[in-house]
Amino acid sequence: MALEHADVQRAAHLARLGLNDEDATRYVDDLGRILEMVDMLQALDTEGVAPLAHPLDVTQRLRADEVTEGDQRERFQRCAPAVENGLYLVPRVVE
């Protein structure tokens, strides 16, 4: 897939990135090489290869799921601007 200058400018616009023409030209080359690598990877035969969550066969050490501090809701709600029935009241954002 050939990547063109207009494609990079459109992607930058959609991502809300300010991109000048000089940078866009450089990104055309960089992104083109990335897409070529993706095409090479897609050509590989992965039949029978199990998906991995992690490349090493390790397990994560987890701490015990225990309560480490008491309920401080009342303390935090005392400094909140608006509270009702134990809930924080916030201004409506969506009509």
N, CA and C atoms as a LAMMPS dump frame, in Angstrom:
ITEM: TIMESTEP
0
ITEM: NUMBER OF ATOMS
285
ITEM: BOX BOUNDS ff ff ff
-5.0000000000000000e+02 5.0000000000000000e+02
-5.0000000000000000e+02 5.0000000000000000e+02
-5.0000000000000000e+02 5.0000000000000000e+02
ITEM: ATOMS id mol type element x y z
1 1 1 N 0.848 -1.178 0
2 1 2 C 0 0 0
3 1 3 C 0.893 1.24 0
4 2 1 N 0.753 2.044 -0.997
5 2 2 C 1.55 3.272 -1.097
6 2 3 C 0.894 4.364 -0.26
7 3 1 N 1.683 4.979 0.558
8 3 2 C 1.199 6.052 1.415
9 3 3 C 1.562 7.38 0.77
10 4 1 N 0.637 8.286 0.726
11 4 2 C 0.873 9.575 0.088
12 4 3 C 0.835 10.696 1.122
13 5 1 N 1.34 11.837 0.711
14 5 2 C 1.411 13.02 1.578
15 5 3 C 0.022 13.384 2.113
16 6 1 N -0.995 13.297 1.261
17 6 2 C -2.36 13.645 1.675
18 6 3 C -2.875 12.684 2.743
19 7 1 N -2.457 11.398 2.681
20 7 2 C -2.877 10.421 3.693
21 7 3 C -2.326 10.802 5.064
22 8 1 N -1.065 11.218 5.093
23 8 2 C -0.44 11.606 6.363
24 8 3 C -1.094 12.876 6.902
25 9 1 N -1.36 13.828 6.034
26 9 2 C -2.015 15.064 6.477
27 9 3 C -3.407 14.767 7.022
28 10 1 N -4.143 13.86 6.379
29 10 2 C -5.488 13.513 6.856
30 10 3 C -5.423 12.807 8.209
31 11 1 N -4.487 11.879 8.357
32 11 2 C -4.324 11.185 9.636
33 11 3 C -3.959 12.179 10.74
34 12 1 N -3.091 13.128 10.422
35 12 2 C -2.713 14.142 11.406
36 12 3 C -3.917 15.005 11.776
37 13 1 N -4.728 15.341 10.788
38 13 2 C -5.928 16.142 11.059
39 13 3 C -6.901 15.368 11.949
40 14 1 N -7.115 14.086 11.641
41 14 2 C -8.034 13.277 12.445
42 14 3 C -7.537 13.112 13.876
43 15 1 N -6.21 13.063 14.042
44 15 2 C -5.621 12.929 15.375
45 15 3 C -5.438 14.277 16.057
46 16 1 N -5.866 15.345 15.375
47 16 2 C -5.757 16.711 15.891
48 16 3 C -4.303 17.074 16.191
49 17 1 N -3.401 16.704 15.242
50 17 2 C -1.99 17.018 15.373
51 17 3 C -1.634 18.138 14.409
52 18 1 N -0.887 19.095 14.878
53 18 2 C -0.385 20.14 13.994
54 18 3 C 0.855 19.618 13.286
55 19 1 N 0.802 19.486 11.963
56 19 2 C 1.891 18.878 11.219
57 19 3 C 2.218 19.762 10.024
58 20 1 N 3.477 20.236 9.947
59 20 2 C 3.851 21.047 8.793
60 20 3 C 4.243 20.141 7.622
61 21 1 N 4.419 20.72 6.445
62 21 2 C 4.688 19.935 5.239
63 21 3 C 6.006 19.175 5.314
64 22 1 N 7.01 19.781 5.938
65 22 2 C 8.309 19.112 6.061
66 22 3 C 8.199 17.846 6.902
67 23 1 N 7.514 17.947 8.039
68 23 2 C 7.325 16.776 8.898
69 23 3 C 6.466 15.734 8.204
70 24 1 N 5.427 16.168 7.517
71 24 2 C 4.545 15.227 6.829
72 24 3 C 5.311 14.421 5.79
73 25 1 N 6.218 15.072 5.063
74 25 2 C 7.025 14.375 4.064
75 25 3 C 7.895 13.312 4.721
76 26 1 N 8.487 13.65 5.864
77 26 2 C 9.314 12.674 6.589
78 26 3 C 8.458 11.517 7.09
79 27 1 N 7.254 11.818 7.574
80 27 2 C 6.377 10.768 8.082
81 27 3 C 5.876 9.858 6.974
82 28 1 N 5.757 10.352 5.745
83 28 2 C 5.359 9.496 4.632
84 28 3 C 6.358 8.351 4.505
85 29 1 N 7.662 8.669 4.563
86 29 2 C 8.697 7.64 4.464
87 29 3 C 8.671 6.704 5.669
88 30 1 N 8.603 7.285 6.873
89 30 2 C 8.615 6.472 8.094
90 30 3 C 7.419 5.528 8.151
91 31 1 N 6.245 6.066 7.929
92 31 2 C 5.036 5.233 7.988
93 31 3 C 5.009 4.214 6.858
94 32 1 N 5.56 4.58 5.706
95 32 2 C 5.644 3.626 4.598
96 32 3 C 6.487 2.425 4.967
97 33 1 N 7.629 2.652 5.643
98 33 2 C 8.47 1.533 6.081
99 33 3 C 7.753 0.686 7.137
100 34 1 N 7.006 1.317 8.018
101 34 2 C 6.252 0.567 9.03
102 34 3 C 5.209 -0.315 8.358
103 35 1 N 4.502 0.236 7.385
104 35 2 C 3.488 -0.551 6.683
105 35 3 C 4.112 -1.693 5.885
106 36 1 N 5.308 -1.483 5.331
107 36 2 C 6.008 -2.57 4.647
108 36 3 C 6.334 -3.691 5.622
109 37 1 N 6.753 -3.34 6.834
110 37 2 C 7.063 -4.352 7.841
111 37 3 C 5.801 -5.119 8.232
112 38 1 N 4.68 -4.419 8.356
113 38 2 C 3.421 -5.08 8.675
114 38 3 C 3.055 -6.062 7.57
115 39 1 N 3.25 -5.672 6.32
116 39 2 C 2.978 -6.579 5.209
117 39 3 C 3.863 -7.816 5.276
118 40 1 N 5.138 -7.63 5.641
119 40 2 C 6.043 -8.782 5.778
120 40 3 C 5.564 -9.717 6.879
121 41 1 N 5.125 -9.152 7.992
122 41 2 C 4.65 -9.972 9.105
123 41 3 C 3.368 -10.713 8.742
124 42 1 N 2.501 -10.079 7.97
125 42 2 C 1.266 -10.735 7.57
126 42 3 C 1.513 -11.895 6.626
127 43 1 N 2.638 -11.884 5.935
128 43 2 C 2.956 -12.956 5.005
129 43 3 C 3.465 -14.208 5.722
130 44 1 N 3.815 -14.106 6.989
131 44 2 C 4.326 -15.254 7.729
132 44 3 C 3.222 -16.271 8.001
133 45 1 N 3.601 -17.546 8.002
134 45 2 C 2.664 -18.617 8.316
135 45 3 C 2.606 -18.791 9.833
136 46 1 N 1.479 -18.486 10.42
137 46 2 C 1.324 -18.602 11.876
138 46 3 C 0.377 -19.739 12.249
139 47 1 N 0.145 -20.641 11.331
140 47 2 C -0.737 -21.787 11.6
141 47 3 C -0.147 -22.619 12.736
142 48 1 N -0.934 -22.889 13.734
143 48 2 C -0.494 -23.703 14.861
144 48 3 C 0.276 -22.948 15.928
145 49 1 N 0.428 -21.651 15.782
146 49 2 C 1.132 -20.856 16.787
147 49 3 C 0.089 -20.27 17.732
148 50 1 N 0.21 -20.621 18.996
149 50 2 C -0.752 -20.138 19.986
150 50 3 C -0.484 -18.665 20.298
151 51 1 N -1.525 -17.863 20.462
152 51 2 C -1.319 -16.457 20.826
153 51 3 C -0.733 -16.346 22.232
154 52 1 N 0.076 -15.308 22.429
155 52 2 C 0.731 -15.095 23.715
156 52 3 C 0.232 -13.819 24.371
157 53 1 N 0.094 -13.855 25.674
158 53 2 C -0.184 -12.64 26.428
159 53 3 C 1.13 -12.015 26.866
160 54 1 N 2.176 -12.845 26.962
161 54 2 C 3.493 -12.391 27.39
162 54 3 C 4.522 -13.34 26.787
163 55 1 N 5.655 -12.837 26.32
164 55 2 C 6.623 -13.724 25.676
165 55 3 C 7.328 -14.681 26.626
166 56 1 N 7.311 -14.41 27.907
167 56 2 C 7.948 -15.294 28.88
168 56 3 C 6.887 -16.062 29.65
169 57 1 N 7.216 -17.266 30.032
170 57 2 C 6.279 -18.091 30.785
171 57 3 C 6.412 -17.786 32.279
172 58 1 N 5.851 -16.649 32.684
173 58 2 C 5.931 -16.231 34.08
174 58 3 C 4.534 -15.872 34.563
175 59 1 N 4.371 -15.885 35.853
176 59 2 C 3.105 -15.441 36.434
177 59 3 C 3.388 -14.202 37.279
178 60 1 N 2.418 -13.363 37.36
179 60 2 C 2.571 -12.128 38.119
180 60 3 C 2.28 -12.389 39.587
181 61 1 N 3.187 -11.906 40.434
182 61 2 C 2.948 -12.042 41.866
183 61 3 C 1.902 -11.03 42.289
184 62 1 N 0.849 -11.491 42.894
185 62 2 C -0.234 -10.606 43.314
186 62 3 C -0.29 -10.544 44.828
187 63 1 N -0.641 -9.4 45.336
188 63 2 C -0.818 -9.278 46.78
189 63 3 C -2.19 -9.805 47.166
190 64 1 N -2.354 -10.085 48.413
191 64 2 C -3.645 -10.551 48.91
192 64 3 C -4.673 -9.429 48.786
193 65 1 N -5.889 -9.762 48.442
194 65 2 C -6.955 -8.786 48.276
195 65 3 C -7.581 -8.519 49.641
196 66 1 N -6.943 -7.626 50.385
197 66 2 C -7.39 -7.316 51.739
198 66 3 C -7.602 -5.818 51.877
199 67 1 N -8.537 -5.416 52.712
200 67 2 C -8.769 -4 52.999
201 67 3 C -7.582 -3.493 53.806
202 68 1 N -6.979 -2.396 53.334
203 68 2 C -5.808 -1.859 54.03
204 68 3 C -6.091 -0.535 54.725
205 69 1 N -7.227 0.091 54.416
206 69 2 C -7.592 1.317 55.124
207 69 3 C -9.103 1.366 55.284
208 70 1 N -9.521 2.069 56.278
209 70 2 C -10.948 2.142 56.584
210 70 3 C -11.723 3.053 55.645
211 71 1 N -13.043 3.015 55.801
212 71 2 C -13.939 3.846 54.996
213 71 3 C -13.78 5.308 55.404
214 72 1 N -13.415 6.171 54.444
215 72 2 C -13.207 7.587 54.721
216 72 3 C -14.166 8.457 53.92
217 73 1 N -15.287 7.889 53.513
218 73 2 C -16.224 8.623 52.671
219 73 3 C -16.702 9.905 53.344
220 74 1 N -17.076 9.835 54.597
221 74 2 C -17.561 11.025 55.306
222 74 3 C -16.506 12.122 55.323
223 75 1 N -15.273 11.754 55.555
224 75 2 C -14.185 12.727 55.596
225 75 3 C -14.033 13.423 54.245
226 76 1 N -14.064 12.657 53.164
227 76 2 C -13.889 13.238 51.834
228 76 3 C -15.108 14.043 51.403
229 77 1 N -16.285 13.621 51.812
230 77 2 C -17.478 14.34 51.399
231 77 3 C -17.658 15.642 52.162
232 78 1 N -17.02 15.778 53.304
233 78 2 C -17.103 17.042 54.046
234 78 3 C -16.494 18.191 53.251
235 79 1 N -15.481 17.91 52.432
236 79 2 C -14.841 18.991 51.669
237 79 3 C -15.378 19.085 50.242
238 80 1 N -16.357 18.252 49.871
239 80 2 C -16.942 18.313 48.526
240 80 3 C -17.91 19.482 48.435
241 81 1 N -18.006 20.133 47.285
242 81 2 C -18.906 21.277 47.154
243 81 3 C -20.38 20.899 47.258
244 82 1 N -20.783 19.719 46.773
245 82 2 C -22.198 19.34 46.834
246 82 3 C -22.315 17.824 46.992
247 83 1 N -23.059 17.414 48.043
248 83 2 C -23.258 15.988 48.329
249 83 3 C -24.716 15.789 48.707
250 84 1 N -25.28 14.663 48.268
251 84 2 C -26.658 14.35 48.636
252 84 3 C -26.799 12.838 48.775
253 85 1 N -27.261 12.382 49.919
254 85 2 C -27.462 10.961 50.195
255 85 3 C -26.193 10.147 49.962
256 86 1 N -25.045 10.707 50.318
257 86 2 C -23.786 9.987 50.176
258 86 3 C -23.207 10.007 48.774
259 87 1 N -23.818 10.766 47.871
260 87 2 C -23.334 10.84 46.492
261 87 3 C -22.819 12.243 46.205
262 88 1 N -21.784 12.317 45.366
263 88 2 C -21.262 13.607 44.937
264 88 3 C -22.163 14.152 43.834
265 89 1 N -22.546 15.415 43.953
266 89 2 C -23.353 16.057 42.929
267 89 3 C -22.427 16.891 42.04
268 90 1 N -22.562 16.682 40.729
269 90 2 C -21.717 17.391 39.764
270 90 3 C -22.614 18.088 38.756
271 91 1 N -22.111 19.131 38.108
272 91 2 C -22.917 19.822 37.112
273 91 3 C -23.231 18.915 35.909
274 92 1 N -24.408 19.077 35.341
275 92 2 C -24.788 18.309 34.158
276 92 3 C -23.917 18.766 32.998
277 93 1 N -23.365 17.804 32.262
278 93 2 C -22.503 18.115 31.136
279 93 3 C -23.222 17.843 29.82
280 94 1 N -24.017 16.785 29.774
281 94 2 C -24.734 16.403 28.562
282 94 3 C -26.21 16.66 28.772
283 95 1 N -26.799 17.335 27.826
284 95 2 C -28.24 17.628 27.918
285 95 3 C -29.034 16.495 27.324
